[in-house]
Amino acid sequence: MKLFRSVLPLLLFVLLLIVSACGESAPPSNTSSGSKATPAPISLKIFAAASLTESFNELKTSYHSAHPNVDITYNFNGSQVLVQQLSNGASADIFASADQTNMQKAVKAGVVAESKVFAQNKLVVILPKANPGHINTLKDLAKSGTKLVVGAPAVPIGKYGLQVLDKMGTSSQYGPDYEKQVKANIVSQEQNVKAVVQKVQLGEADAGIVYQTDVTAAVENKVSVLTIPDQFNVTASYPIAITKDSAQATEAQHFLTYLLSSDGQAILTKYHFISVSK
């Protein structure tokens, strides 16, 4: 009996050590070897020029396949409208403009710090397939009674269109009278390039000045195209920037990196943008 009493404390001590050791070696109940944490959902909001609609929608699909936790939402509009919205406090992570002028307005307003050109574009003249104005050459745009639709001067496509006409007006091939007559035929100045395309394809105008990227698969069977020679054309540069108040600046930078990659540039060239890749 005395022996049992003397051994009992030792047995209890050994039992406590065993229980303690088992508790320390037990794995966490909710983990398994080799498992990885699921990335947290991220919402990325992008303000983009209307002429980027089709290409950026495909970029969204492609980017999401590699980053399934990232949900991209767009606000497409004229660049001048977007920069005004941002200046008034609208929330966004990225601003993609169709011109440097509106990007510089965003810089001056403190919306963005710096930008980078990710694509370029050129202009064309489009006509309804039925061609009610009987426009066959660029010179026909000066015919009396022609209904021409362009972008408003504050809209990038409107500004670029006026630059094209100014170049033609100073040339010996067209001259100042041509420029004056074409401008007299302008019947509507739209707030974004998609509105110009819509009026032409619906036959509400005889011609319109748009980007070459606006002749998409959805409208190419409804319009005809007149090419503007390079000596009169304008190369539009598209800058992009991360906003200063972005809540997802790291993911926004990842999107910009993808946009400038060979895969991103390939999607842009598919929609007739001019790549900036070297």
C-alpha positions in Angstrom: 0.0 0.0 0.0 2.9 2.3 0.9 4.5 1.4 -2.4 1.4 2.4 -4.4 1.1 5.7 -2.6 4.7 6.5 -3.4 4.3 5.6 -7.1 0.9 7.3 -7.6 2.3 10.9 -7.9 4.8 9.7 -10.5 2.1 8.0 -12.6 0.0 11.1 -12.4 2.9 13.3 -13.6 3.6 11.0 -16.5 -0.1 11.0 -17.5 -0.1 14.8 -17.5 3.0 14.9 -19.8 1.3 12.5 -22.3 -1.9 14.6 -22.4 0.1 17.8 -22.8 2.2 16.3 -25.6 -0.9 15.1 -27.4 -2.5 18.6 -27.2 0.6 20.3 -28.6 1.0 17.9 -31.6 -2.7 18.1 -32.7 -3.0 20.0 -36.0 -5.4 22.9 -36.3 -8.9 21.6 -37.1 -9.4 23.8 -40.2 -6.1 23.5 -42.1 -4.7 20.8 -44.3 -1.2 20.2 -45.7 -0.5 22.1 -48.9 -3.7 24.2 -48.9 -3.6 27.8 -50.0 -5.8 30.7 -48.8 -8.4 32.0 -51.4 -7.5 35.5 -52.5 -9.9 38.1 -51.2 -12.4 39.6 -53.7 -11.3 42.9 -55.3 -13.5 45.4 -57.1 -11.6 47.5 -59.7 -13.5 50.5 -61.2 -12.2 51.9 -64.4 -13.3 55.2 -66.1 -12.5 54.8 -69.8 -13.1 56.7 -73.1 -16.1 55.5 -75.1 -13.9 54.4 -78.0 -12.4 51.8 -75.7 -15.7 50.0 -75.0 -15.2 46.9 -77.1 -11.5 46.3 -76.5 -11.7 46.9 -72.8 -14.6 44.6 -72.4 -12.5 41.8 -73.9 -9.6 42.8 -71.7 -11.9 42.4 -68.7 -12.7 38.8 -69.7 -9.1 38.0 -70.3 -7.9 39.6 -67.1 -10.6 37.9 -65.0 -9.5 34.5 -66.3 -6.1 35.0 -64.8 -7.4 36.9 -61.7 -10.8 35.3 -60.9 -11.0 37.3 -57.6 -11.0 40.6 -59.5 -14.3 42.1 -60.6 -13.9 45.0 -63.1 -16.6 47.6 -63.6 -16.5 50.3 -66.3 -17.7 53.8 -66.8 -17.5 54.5 -70.5 -18.0 58.0 -71.7 -16.4 61.0 -73.4 -13.0 61.7 -71.8 -14.1 65.3 -71.0 -17.1 63.9 -69.1 -15.1 61.4 -67.2 -12.5 63.9 -66.0 -15.2 66.2 -64.9 -16.8 63.4 -62.9 -13.5 62.6 -61.3 -12.8 66.2 -60.5 -16.2 66.4 -58.8 -15.3 63.5 -56.5 -16.4 60.4 -58.4 -14.6 57.3 -57.2 -12.4 55.3 -59.6 -9.2 53.3 -59.6 -8.1 53.9 -63.2 -8.7 56.7 -65.7 -8.1 55.9 -69.4 -8.4 59.0 -71.7 -8.6 59.3 -75.5 -6.3 62.3 -75.4 -3.5 64.0 -73.4 -5.5 67.2 -72.9 -8.1 65.6 -70.6 -5.5 63.6 -68.8 -3.6 66.8 -68.1 -6.9 68.2 -66.7 -7.0 65.2 -64.4 -3.4 65.9 -63.3 -4.1 69.6 -62.6 -7.3 68.7 -60.6 -5.2 66.4 -58.4 -7.0 63.3 -59.6 -3.9 61.5 -60.9 -0.1 62.0 -60.6 1.3 60.6 -63.8 0.2 58.6 -66.8 1.5 56.4 -69.5 0.4 56.0 -73.2 -0.9 52.5 -73.8 -2.3 52.8 -77.4 -2.8 55.0 -80.4 -5.6 55.5 -82.9 -6.3 57.2 -86.2 -9.4 58.8 -87.8 -11.7 57.7 -90.7 -14.9 59.0 -92.3 -17.8 56.6 -92.1 -21.0 56.6 -94.3 -24.3 54.7 -94.1 -24.2 51.7 -96.4 -27.1 53.1 -98.4 -25.0 56.3 -98.9 -27.9 58.8 -99.2 -25.5 61.7 -99.6 -23.6 60.0 -102.5 -20.3 60.5 -100.8 -17.6 58.7 -102.7 -14.4 60.7 -101.9 -13.3 63.1 -99.1 -14.0 66.0 -101.5 -17.6 65.1 -101.5 -17.9 66.1 -97.9 -17.9 69.8 -99.1 -21.0 69.3 -101.3 -23.9 71.6 -100.4 -26.6 69.8 -98.4 -24.3 67.1 -97.0 -25.1 66.2 -93.4 -21.9 65.7 -91.4 -21.8 64.6 -87.8 -18.7 65.1 -85.6 -17.7 65.2 -82.0 -18.0 68.4 -80.0 -14.8 70.5 -79.9 -14.3 69.5 -76.2 -14.5 65.8 -77.1 -11.2 64.2 -78.2 -12.7 63.0 -81.5 -14.2 66.4 -82.2 -10.9 68.1 -81.5 -9.0 65.6 -83.7 -11.6 66.0 -86.5 -11.0 69.8 -86.6 -7.3 69.2 -86.7 -7.8 67.0 -89.8 -9.9 69.6 -91.5 -7.3 72.3 -90.7 -4.6 70.2 -92.3 -6.7 69.7 -95.4 -7.5 73.4 -95.5 -3.8 74.4 -95.6 -3.0 71.9 -98.4 -3.0 72.6 -102.1 -5.1 69.5 -102.7 -8.1 70.8 -100.8 -7.6 74.4 -99.6 -9.4 76.9 -97.3 -12.7 76.9 -99.2 -12.9 73.1 -98.8 -12.4 73.4 -95.0 -15.0 76.2 -94.8 -17.6 74.3 -96.8 -17.1 71.0 -94.9 -17.5 72.8 -91.5 -20.7 74.5 -92.9 -22.1 71.0 -93.4 -21.7 70.0 -89.8 -25.3 69.4 -88.5 -24.5 67.8 -85.1 -21.6 67.8 -82.6 -21.9 64.8 -80.2 -20.6 64.3 -76.7 -18.9 61.0 -77.4 -17.8 59.1 -80.5 -20.3 56.3 -80.1 -23.1 58.8 -80.6 -21.5 59.8 -84.0 -21.4 56.2 -85.1 -25.0 55.6 -84.1 -26.3 58.6 -86.1 -24.4 57.5 -89.2 -25.4 53.8 -89.0 -29.1 54.8 -88.5 -28.9 57.0 -91.6 -29.5 60.3 -89.7 -26.3 61.7 -91.2 -24.5 61.4 -94.6 -21.1 61.0 -93.0 -19.3 61.1 -89.7 -15.7 61.5 -88.5 -14.7 58.7 -86.0 -11.8 56.6 -84.9 -10.8 53.6 -87.1 -11.4 51.4 -84.0 -15.1 52.4 -84.1 -15.7 50.3 -87.2 -16.3 47.3 -85.1 -17.9 43.9 -86.1 -21.2 45.2 -84.8 -21.3 48.1 -87.3 -19.0 47.2 -90.2 -22.0 45.8 -92.2 -23.9 49.0 -91.7 -21.3 51.6 -92.7 -18.7 52.2 -95.4 -15.3 53.8 -94.7 -13.3 56.5 -96.4 -9.6 56.4 -95.4 -8.0 59.7 -94.4 -4.5 59.9 -95.9 -1.7 60.0 -93.3 -0.5 63.5 -94.3 -3.9 64.8 -93.1 -4.7 62.3 -90.4 -4.0 62.7 -86.7 -2.5 60.0 -84.4 -4.4 60.0 -81.2 -2.5 58.9 -78.1 -4.4 57.2 -75.3 -2.9 57.7 -71.8 -3.9 55.8 -68.7 -3.3 56.5 -65.0 -4.1 55.2 -61.5 -6.1 57.6 -59.5 -4.6 59.1 -56.3 -7.5 57.9 -54.1 -7.6 54.4 -55.5 -8.4 51.8 -52.8 -6.9 49.1 -55.0 -3.7 50.7 -56.2 -1.7 47.5 -56.3 -4.3 45.6 -58.3 -4.7 48.7 -60.6 -1.0 48.5 -61.3 -1.3 44.8 -62.2 -4.0 45.7 -64.7 -1.8 48.4 -66.3 1.1 45.9 -66.5 -1.2 43.5 -68.2 -2.5 46.2 -70.6 1.0 47.0 -71.7 2.0 43.3 -72.0 2.1 41.4 -75.3 -1.3 39.8 -74.5 -2.9 43.1 -73.6 -1.5 44.8 -76.7 -2.7 41.9 -78.9 -6.3 42.5 -77.8 -6.0 46.2 -78.5 -4.6 45.6 -82.0 -7.4 43.1 -82.6 -9.7 46.1 -82.4 -7.5 48.2 -84.7 -5.6 50.2 -82.1 -2.0 51.0 -82.8 0.2 49.1 -80.4 2.8 51.0 -78.4 4.9 47.9 -77.8 8.5 48.2 -79.0 
